Amino acid sequence: MANEKIDTQWDLWEVFSQRKSGTPFIHQGNVHASDKESALQNARDVFARREKPYAMWVVPTNSIVSTQPDDAGPFFDPGDDKAYRHPRFYKISKGVNLDIH
């Protein structure tokens, strides 16, 4: 028991901020905090010192669900078997530029 490592860190929270109303939230980093109010205060103290954000989100890191590298193939494969998802049934007028870059 003397060799057991005790976790003394608070929970990890991911921080997102928005610069203006209607713009996307951008991941800023993370903070440690014991609860959501402390996480918001820590996020403000760390990430809002230089630029005043319009809004901030804090999300417990363990609440985020993500794909794994092994999911890359099957999870992101396009629906080629669903012809209705592809605009193959429309006639395109002459002179229409299809180069979408």
Residue frames as a rotation matrix with the C-alpha (Angstrom) as fourth column:
MET 1
0.562 0.827 0.000 0.00
0.827 -0.562 0.000 0.00
0.000 0.000 -1.000 0.00
ALA 2
0.306 -0.520 -0.797 2.91
0.290 -0.747 0.598 2.36
-0.907 -0.415 -0.078 0.59
ASN 3
-0.736 -0.660 0.151 3.85
0.293 -0.109 0.950 2.20
-0.610 0.743 0.273 -3.11
GLU 4
0.059 0.843 0.534 0.36
0.977 0.062 -0.206 3.10
-0.207 0.534 -0.820 -4.39
LYS 5
-0.928 -0.314 0.202 0.22
0.361 -0.890 0.278 6.31
0.092 0.331 0.939 -6.39
ILE 6
-0.099 0.908 -0.408 -2.63
0.760 -0.196 -0.620 8.57
-0.643 -0.371 -0.670 -5.33
ASP 7
-0.297 0.097 0.950 -4.18
0.810 -0.501 0.304 10.83
0.505 0.860 0.070 -7.97
THR 8
-0.308 0.115 -0.944 -4.15
0.723 -0.617 -0.311 14.35
-0.619 -0.778 0.107 -6.55
GLN 9
-0.997 -0.049 0.067 -5.21
0.082 -0.698 0.712 16.15
0.012 0.715 0.699 -9.75
TRP 10
-0.246 0.952 -0.181 -8.63
-0.324 -0.257 -0.911 17.70
-0.914 -0.165 0.371 -10.11
ASP 11
0.337 0.476 0.812 -10.78
0.611 0.545 -0.574 16.75
-0.716 0.690 -0.107 -13.09
LEU 12
-0.790 -0.613 -0.032 -9.62
0.318 -0.453 0.833 17.90
-0.525 0.648 0.552 -16.51
TRP 13
0.372 0.912 -0.172 -11.91
0.392 -0.322 -0.862 20.29
-0.841 0.253 -0.477 -18.46
GLU 14
-0.435 -0.423 0.795 -11.64
0.898 -0.137 0.418 21.28
-0.068 0.896 0.440 -22.14
VAL 15
-0.120 0.302 -0.946 -12.04
0.278 -0.904 -0.324 25.01
-0.953 -0.301 0.025 -22.82
PHE 16
-0.292 0.139 0.946 -13.71
0.949 -0.076 0.304 26.51
0.115 0.987 -0.110 -25.90
SER 17
-0.336 0.209 -0.918 -14.22
0.311 -0.896 -0.318 30.20
-0.889 -0.393 0.236 -26.59
GLN 18
0.244 0.511 0.824 -16.18
0.970 -0.139 -0.201 32.29
0.012 0.848 -0.529 -29.04
ARG 19
-0.756 -0.646 -0.110 -14.83
0.643 -0.763 0.064 35.68
-0.126 -0.022 0.992 -30.18
LYS 20
-0.815 0.562 -0.139 -18.10
-0.577 -0.809 0.115 37.16
-0.048 0.174 0.984 -31.51
SER 21
-0.087 0.885 0.457 -21.74
-0.369 0.398 -0.840 36.16
-0.925 -0.242 0.291 -31.50
GLY 22
0.810 0.535 -0.242 -22.46
-0.435 0.271 -0.859 33.71
-0.394 0.800 0.452 -34.31
THR 23
0.125 -0.833 -0.539 -18.84
-0.880 0.158 -0.448 32.63
0.458 0.530 -0.713 -34.82
PRO 24
0.530 0.081 -0.844 -17.69
0.053 0.990 0.128 29.08
0.846 -0.113 0.521 -34.09
PHE 25
0.857 -0.305 0.416 -16.30
-0.451 -0.051 0.891 28.08
-0.251 -0.951 -0.181 -30.72
ILE 26
0.398 -0.822 -0.407 -12.57
-0.385 0.253 -0.888 27.32
0.833 0.510 -0.216 -30.86
HIS 27
0.806 -0.183 -0.563 -10.72
0.530 0.647 0.548 24.92
0.263 -0.740 0.619 -28.57
GLN 28
0.681 -0.537 0.497 -8.33
-0.542 -0.827 -0.150 26.90
0.492 -0.167 -0.854 -26.39
GLY 29
-0.527 -0.831 -0.177 -6.83
-0.437 0.443 -0.783 24.17
0.729 -0.335 -0.597 -24.22
ASN 30
0.313 0.650 -0.693 -7.71
0.358 0.595 0.720 22.64
0.880 -0.473 -0.046 -20.89
VAL 31
-0.274 -0.304 0.912 -7.75
-0.738 -0.542 -0.402 23.37
0.617 -0.784 -0.076 -17.17
HIS 32
-0.595 0.112 -0.795 -8.00
0.511 0.817 -0.268 21.34
0.620 -0.566 -0.544 -13.99
ALA 33
-0.534 0.478 0.698 -10.90
-0.699 -0.714 -0.045 22.12
0.476 -0.512 0.715 -11.66
SER 34
-0.966 0.168 0.195 -12.98
-0.026 0.690 -0.723 20.49
-0.256 -0.704 -0.663 -8.96
ASP 35
-0.098 0.981 0.168 -16.36
0.627 0.192 -0.755 21.58
-0.773 0.031 -0.634 -10.39
LYS 36
0.133 0.210 0.969 -17.94
0.981 -0.166 -0.099 23.42
0.140 0.963 -0.228 -13.33
GLU 37
0.974 0.227 0.007 -17.93
0.222 -0.958 0.181 26.86
0.047 -0.175 -0.983 -11.70
SER 38
0.431 -0.894 -0.124 -14.25
-0.101 -0.184 0.978 26.56
-0.897 -0.409 -0.170 -10.84
ALA 39
-0.129 -0.447 0.885 -13.55
0.825 0.447 0.346 25.30
-0.550 0.775 0.312 -14.36
LEU 40
0.597 0.412 0.688 -15.17
0.736 -0.622 -0.266 28.41
0.318 0.666 -0.675 -15.86
GLN 41
0.954 -0.268 -0.138 -13.23
-0.151 -0.822 0.549 30.69
-0.260 -0.503 -0.824 -13.51
ASN 42
0.129 -0.955 0.267 -9.94
0.173 0.287 0.942 28.91
-0.977 -0.075 0.202 -14.23
ALA 43
0.053 -0.039 0.998 -10.66
0.980 0.193 -0.045 29.04
-0.190 0.981 0.048 -17.98
ARG 44
0.901 0.308 0.307 -11.35
0.356 -0.928 -0.113 32.76
0.250 0.211 -0.945 -17.74
ASP 45
0.749 -0.647 -0.143 -8.16
-0.236 -0.463 0.855 33.36
-0.619 -0.607 -0.499 -15.75
VAL 46
-0.101 -0.848 0.520 -6.00
0.313 0.469 0.826 31.38
-0.944 0.246 0.218 -18.18
PHE 47
-0.429 -0.063 0.901 -7.55
0.868 0.250 0.430 31.98
-0.252 0.966 -0.052 -21.61
ALA 48
0.532 0.682 0.502 -9.28
0.783 -0.622 0.016 35.37
0.323 0.384 -0.865 -21.37
ARG 49
0.209 -0.531 -0.821 -6.36
0.671 -0.533 0.515 37.46
-0.711 -0.659 0.245 -20.13
ARG 50
-0.758 -0.641 -0.125 -5.32
0.322 -0.533 0.782 38.90
-0.568 0.552 0.611 -23.48
GLU 51
-0.840 0.542 -0.017 -8.50
-0.239 -0.343 0.908 38.84
0.487 0.767 0.418 -25.54
LYS 52
-0.600 0.713 0.363 -11.97
-0.513 0.004 -0.858 39.17
-0.613 -0.701 0.363 -24.11
PRO 53
-0.947 0.301 0.111 -14.12
0.295 0.679 0.672 36.37
0.127 0.670 -0.732 -25.54
TYR 54
-0.422 0.892 0.159 -17.81
-0.670 -0.426 0.609 36.75
0.611 0.151 0.777 -26.23
ALA 55
0.687 0.640 0.344 -18.57
-0.719 0.528 0.452 33.37
0.108 -0.558 0.823 -24.58
MET 56
-0.535 -0.843 -0.060 -16.78
-0.809 0.532 -0.249 30.35
0.242 -0.085 -0.967 -23.12
TRP 57
0.722 0.617 -0.314 -17.61
-0.487 0.775 0.402 26.67
0.491 -0.138 0.860 -22.76
VAL 58
-0.474 -0.789 0.391 -16.00
-0.880 0.426 -0.209 24.19
-0.002 -0.443 -0.896 -20.40
VAL 59
0.606 0.622 -0.495 -16.60
-0.653 0.745 0.136 20.49
0.453 0.241 0.858 -20.92
PRO 60
0.395 -0.490 0.777 -15.34
-0.575 0.528 0.625 17.62
-0.717 -0.693 -0.073 -18.75
THR 61
-0.379 -0.654 -0.654 -12.75
-0.923 0.216 0.318 15.81
-0.067 0.725 -0.686 -20.83
ASN 62
-0.926 -0.012 0.377 -14.19
-0.059 0.992 -0.115 12.43
-0.372 -0.129 -0.919 -19.85
SER 63
0.044 0.998 0.033 -17.56
0.055 0.030 -0.998 13.47
-0.998 0.046 -0.054 -21.36
ILE 64
0.063 -0.090 -0.994 -16.15
-0.912 -0.410 -0.021 13.89
-0.406 0.907 -0.108 -24.86
VAL 65
0.434 0.132 0.891 -16.83
0.166 0.961 -0.223 11.01
-0.886 0.244 0.395 -27.23
SER 66
0.149 -0.451 -0.880 -14.53
-0.876 -0.473 0.094 10.62
-0.459 0.757 -0.466 -30.22
THR 67
0.925 0.068 -0.374 -13.62
-0.285 0.775 -0.564 8.18
0.252 0.628 0.737 -32.93
GLN 68
0.445 -0.814 0.374 -10.57
-0.130 0.354 0.926 5.97
-0.886 -0.461 0.052 -32.64
PRO 69
-0.317 -0.641 -0.699 -7.87
-0.811 -0.198 0.550 5.53
-0.491 0.741 -0.457 -35.32
ASP 70
-0.884 -0.002 0.467 -9.23
0.139 0.954 0.267 2.01
-0.446 0.301 -0.843 -36.01
ASP 71
0.067 0.998 0.013 -12.62
0.467 -0.020 -0.884 3.57
-0.882 0.066 -0.467 -36.90
ALA 72
-0.413 -0.294 -0.862 -11.18
-0.378 -0.805 0.456 5.63
-0.829 0.514 0.221 -39.78
GLY 73
-0.998 -0.014 -0.061 -12.19
-0.061 0.409 0.910 3.20
0.012 0.912 -0.409 -42.53
PRO 74
-0.552 0.833 -0.027 -15.69
0.777 0.526 0.345 1.98
0.301 0.169 -0.938 -41.75
PHE 75
-0.098 0.560 -0.823 -16.89
0.753 -0.499 -0.429 5.02
-0.651 -0.661 -0.373 -39.80
PHE 76
-0.141 -0.053 -0.989 -15.99
-0.238 -0.968 0.086 7.59
-0.961 0.247 0.124 -42.45
ASP 77
-0.821 -0.128 0.557 -16.64
0.454 0.446 0.772 5.57
-0.347 0.886 -0.307 -45.60
PRO 78
-0.719 0.585 -0.375 -19.01
-0.660 -0.743 0.107 7.44
-0.216 0.324 0.921 -47.93
GLY 79
-0.088 0.809 0.582 -22.44
-0.145 0.567 -0.810 6.09
-0.985 -0.156 0.067 -48.71
ASP 80
-0.765 -0.291 -0.575 -21.61
-0.581 -0.074 0.810 5.01
-0.278 0.954 -0.113 -52.29
ASP 81
-0.883 0.455 0.119 -24.35
0.470 0.852 0.231 2.42
0.004 0.260 -0.966 -52.13
LYS 82
0.011 0.903 -0.430 -26.96
0.673 -0.325 -0.665 5.18
-0.740 -0.282 -0.611 -51.75
ALA 83
-0.483 -0.257 0.837 -27.34
0.870 -0.253 0.424 6.62
0.102 0.933 0.346 -55.23
TYR 84
0.538 0.787 0.303 -29.85
0.728 -0.615 0.303 9.22
0.424 0.057 -0.904 -54.08
ARG 85
0.593 -0.378 -0.710 -27.04
0.460 -0.565 0.685 11.04
-0.661 -0.733 -0.161 -52.25
HIS 86
-0.553 -0.833 0.012 -25.22
0.414 -0.263 0.871 11.80
-0.723 0.487 0.490 -55.49
PRO 87
0.167 0.665 -0.728 -26.53
-0.333 -0.656 -0.677 14.35
-0.928 0.355 0.112 -58.01
ARG 88
-0.804 -0.500 0.321 -26.34
0.067 0.461 0.885 12.00
-0.590 0.733 -0.337 -60.98
PHE 89
-0.290 0.814 0.504 -29.92
0.892 0.420 -0.165 12.48
-0.346 0.402 -0.848 -62.11
TYR 90
0.474 0.415 -0.776 -29.79
0.213 -0.910 -0.357 16.16
-0.854 0.004 -0.520 -63.00
LYS 91
0.429 -0.320 0.845 -29.11
0.886 -0.034 -0.462 17.65
0.176 0.947 0.269 -66.39
ILE 92
0.006 -0.535 -0.845 -26.49
0.525 -0.717 0.458 20.39
-0.851 -0.446 0.277 -66.35
SER 93
0.924 0.373 -0.085 -26.88
0.161 -0.580 -0.799 23.31
-0.348 0.724 -0.596 -68.70
LYS 94
0.346 -0.815 0.465 -24.10
0.855 0.071 -0.513 24.12
0.385 0.576 0.721 -71.13
GLY 95
0.056 -0.457 0.888 -21.64
0.058 -0.886 -0.460 26.69
0.997 0.077 -0.023 -69.87
VAL 96
0.891 0.237 0.388 -22.01
-0.368 -0.125 0.921 25.79
0.267 -0.963 -0.024 -66.20
ASN 97
-0.106 -0.993 -0.044 -18.62
-0.597 0.098 -0.796 25.57
0.795 -0.058 -0.604 -64.53
LEU 98
0.819 0.420 -0.392 -18.42
-0.023 0.705 0.709 22.46
0.574 -0.571 0.587 -62.34
ASP 99
-0.170 -0.951 -0.257 -14.97
0.493 0.144 -0.858 23.28
0.853 -0.273 0.445 -60.99
ILE 100
0.812 0.523 0.258 -15.72
-0.008 -0.432 0.902 23.90
0.583 -0.735 -0.347 -57.30
HIS 101
0.021 -0.862 -0.507 -12.45
0.870 0.266 -0.416 24.97
0.493 -0.432 0.755 -55.70
